[in-house]
């Protein structure tokens, strides 16, 4: 177990004035069997009223509307997390878990992934947990991390075909491979010890329990990780969404820091 302090900061700068904006933000960790969250503080500029709620996958989110004209929007969240309280999360909604058993959006397998599966994975004989460990290792050996080589719309098949990508791509490809094995799996976003941006990994269902695996680092999720939320693919886990009047072009910068408290 560890006690971690985390901060997440996002700033969006616009080329022209935004007259109004409706926003939804999903970067707020919630209590689970494996983590407990305390001392959450949220700051926004311009100062804006917001409401709490949950999305369709039961992830925490806030939403609101900003009517003050602005050319920059800043959001900061910080808090503490007690991590490593359990190795798994319970599957509390069997019907909802079925959503994560089918290929969707960015995690669909194409010819390249299917050929890799047939050659390397199809004949693995092991229990579900050990199969996932084996598949993750094979993916780690076959795929390389390269920052900037993909974008938010890159599919699992596109990334695997070019042989490199980032944590989003590792996770989409692993989900595609696990689906071919008949294993239920979902995309996860969160934080990991260190500085940088948010991270992505995978949770798979085994005997009514969700276990975390990080294909980018070829390791089971441990007490260095803080989970934000999960979905079918990265699009379900987009941290910031909004509809605005004005704004023109925009640039977005994100900074994450996680350290032992």
C-alpha positions in Angstrom: 0.0 0.0 0.0 1.1 3.6 -0.7 -0.3 7.0 0.0 0.1 9.1 -3.1 -0.5 12.8 -3.7 -1.6 13.8 -7.2 -2.2 16.9 -9.2 -3.7 17.2 -12.6 -3.6 20.5 -14.5 -5.1 21.3 -17.9 -5.1 24.6 -19.7 -6.8 25.4 -23.0 -5.8 28.6 -24.8 -8.0 30.0 -27.6 -7.0 32.1 -30.6 -10.2 34.2 -30.2 -12.7 34.9 -27.4 -15.0 32.2 -26.2 -18.4 33.7 -25.4 -19.9 30.7 -23.6 -18.9 27.1 -23.0 -20.6 23.9 -21.8 -18.1 21.5 -20.4 -17.7 18.0 -18.9 -14.5 17.0 -17.1 -13.6 13.4 -16.2 -10.3 13.3 -14.3 -11.5 12.7 -10.8 -10.5 9.4 -9.1 -13.2 7.6 -7.1 -13.1 5.2 -4.2 -12.8 1.5 -5.3 -11.7 -1.7 -3.5 -8.1 -0.9 -4.6 -8.0 2.8 -3.8 -9.4 5.4 -1.4 -9.4 9.1 -2.4 -9.3 12.0 0.1 -8.8 15.7 0.2 -10.0 16.5 -3.3 -9.6 20.2 -4.3 -10.8 21.6 -7.6 -10.0 25.0 -9.0 -11.1 26.5 -12.3 -10.4 29.7 -14.1 -12.7 31.5 -15.0 -14.3 30.6 -11.7 -17.4 28.5 -12.6 -20.1 26.7 -10.8 -20.3 23.0 -11.5 -22.3 19.9 -10.6 -21.2 16.4 -9.7 -22.4 13.2 -11.4 -21.5 10.0 -13.1 -21.3 8.9 -16.7 -22.8 5.8 -18.3 -19.9 3.7 -17.0 -20.3 5.1 -13.5 -17.1 7.2 -13.6 -17.1 10.4 -11.6 -17.5 13.6 -13.6 -18.3 17.3 -13.2 -20.1 19.5 -15.7 -21.1 23.1 -15.9 -21.5 26.2 -18.1 -19.2 29.3 -18.3 -20.9 32.4 -19.7 -18.0 34.8 -19.0 -16.0 35.7 -22.1 -12.6 34.2 -21.9 -9.6 33.2 -24.0 -8.2 30.6 -21.6 -9.7 27.9 -19.5 -7.7 26.3 -16.7 -8.6 23.3 -14.5 -6.6 21.9 -11.6 -7.4 19.0 -9.3 -5.4 17.6 -6.5 -5.9 15.1 -3.7 -4.5 12.1 -1.9 -5.0 8.4 -2.8 -4.4 5.3 -0.7 -3.5 2.7 -3.2 -2.9 -1.0 -3.3 -5.8 -1.8 -1.0 -6.7 -4.8 -3.2 -5.5 -6.5 -6.3 -8.9 -6.2 -8.0 -12.2 -4.5 -8.2 -15.5 -6.5 -7.8 -17.7 -6.8 -10.9 -20.8 -5.0 -9.4 -22.9 -4.9 -12.6 -22.9 -8.1 -14.7 -25.1 -6.5 -17.4 -22.8 -3.5 -17.9 -19.7 -5.8 -18.0 -21.1 -7.4 -21.1 -20.5 -4.1 -22.9 -16.8 -4.8 -22.5 -16.8 -8.2 -24.1 -17.3 -7.0 -27.7 -15.0 -5.1 -30.0 -15.8 -1.4 -30.2 -14.5 1.7 -31.9 -10.7 2.0 -31.6 -10.1 -1.5 -30.2 -11.3 -3.6 -33.1 -8.9 -6.2 -34.5 -8.0 -6.1 -38.2 -6.0 -8.4 -40.4 -2.6 -7.6 -38.8 -3.7 -8.2 -35.3 -5.6 -11.4 -36.3 -2.5 -12.8 -38.0 -0.4 -12.0 -34.8 -3.1 -13.7 -32.7 -3.2 -16.8 -34.9 0.6 -17.1 -34.9 1.5 -16.3 -31.3 -1.6 -16.4 -29.1 -4.4 -18.7 -30.2 -2.8 -21.9 -28.7 -1.9 -20.5 -25.3 -3.1 -23.0 -22.7 -3.5 -21.4 -19.3 -6.0 -19.9 -16.9 -7.5 -16.5 -17.7 -5.0 -14.6 -15.5 -2.0 -16.3 -16.8 -3.2 -16.0 -20.4 -3.4 -12.2 -20.0 0.1 -12.1 -18.5 1.4 -14.1 -21.5 -0.4 -12.0 -24.1 0.8 -8.8 -22.5 4.4 -10.0 -22.6 4.1 -11.0 -26.3 2.6 -7.6 -27.2 5.4 -5.8 -25.2 8.0 -7.7 -27.2 6.3 -7.1 -30.6 5.4 -3.4 -30.2 7.5 -0.4 -29.4 6.8 2.8 -27.5 7.2 6.0 -29.6 5.9 9.3 -28.5 4.0 11.3 -31.1 3.7 8.3 -33.5 -0.1 8.1 -33.2 -3.0 10.4 -32.4 -6.2 10.2 -30.4 -8.1 8.7 -33.4 -5.5 6.0 -34.2 -7.1 2.5 -34.1 -5.5 -0.6 -32.7 -5.1 -2.0 -36.1 -3.4 1.1 -37.5 -1.0 1.3 -34.6 -0.1 -2.4 -34.6 0.5 -2.3 -38.4 3.1 0.5 -38.0 4.7 -1.3 -35.0 4.8 1.6 -32.5 2.6 3.8 -30.5 1.8 5.1 -27.0 0.0 3.9 -23.9 -3.4 4.4 -25.6 -2.4 2.1 -28.5 -0.9 -0.6 -26.3 -4.2 -0.7 -24.4 -6.4 -0.8 -27.5 -4.3 -3.6 -29.0 -4.3 -5.7 -25.8 -8.1 -5.3 -25.6 -8.4 -6.5 -29.2 -6.3 -9.5 -28.5 -8.1 -10.4 -25.3 -11.5 -10.1 -27.1 -10.2 -12.7 -29.7 -9.5 -15.0 -26.7 -13.0 -14.4 -25.4 -11.8 -12.4 -22.4 -13.8 -9.4 -21.3 -11.6 -6.3 -21.1 -12.0 -2.5 -20.7 -9.9 0.6 -21.3 -8.7 2.5 -18.2 -7.3 6.0 -17.7 -5.5 7.2 -14.6 -2.2 8.4 -13.1 1.1 6.7 -12.4 3.9 7.8 -10.1 6.1 10.5 -11.8 5.5 13.5 -13.9 4.0 13.8 -17.4 0.5 13.2 -18.5 -2.3 10.8 -17.8 -1.7 7.1 -18.4 -3.8 4.3 -19.9 -4.0 0.6 -19.1 -6.4 -2.4 -19.3 -8.7 -4.2 -16.8 -9.8 -7.7 -17.6 -12.6 -9.8 -16.0 -11.6 -13.0 -14.3 -14.1 -15.0 -12.1 -16.2 -11.9 -11.3 -13.2 -9.6 -10.5 -11.5 -6.8 -12.6 -7.7 -7.0 -12.6 -5.4 -4.3 -14.0 -2.6 -4.9 -16.4 -0.3 -2.2 -17.9 0.8 -3.4 -21.4 3.0 -0.3 -21.9 5.2 -1.4 -19.0 4.4 -5.1 -19.1 3.3 -5.3 -15.5 0.2 -5.9 -13.4 -1.2 -2.7 -12.0 0.1 -2.1 -8.5 0.1 0.6 -5.8 1.9 3.1 -8.1 -1.4 3.6 -10.1 -4.4 5.8 -9.4 -7.5 5.0 -11.5 -9.7 7.7 -13.0 -12.2 5.7 -14.9 -12.9 3.1 -17.6 -14.8 2.6 -20.8 -14.8 0.6 -24.1 -11.9 2.6 -25.6 -10.1 6.0 -25.2 -13.1 7.9 -26.6 -15.2 6.8 -23.7 -12.6 8.2 -21.3 -11.9 11.6 -22.8 -11.1 13.8 -19.9 -12.4 17.1 -21.3 -15.4 17.7 -23.6 -17.2 20.9 -24.4 -19.4 22.8 -26.7 -18.6 26.5 -27.1 -19.5 29.7 -29.0 -16.4 31.3 -30.5 -12.9 30.3 -29.6 -11.3 29.8 -33.0 -8.3 27.5 -32.8 -7.0 26.2 -29.5 -4.0 24.5 -27.9 -4.2 22.3 -24.8 -1.5 21.5 -22.3 -1.7 18.9 -19.6 0.5 18.3 -16.6 0.3 15.4 -14.1 2.4 14.9 -11.0 2.1 11.9 -8.7 4.4 11.4 -5.7 4.4 9.5 -2.4 2.9 11.6 0.3 
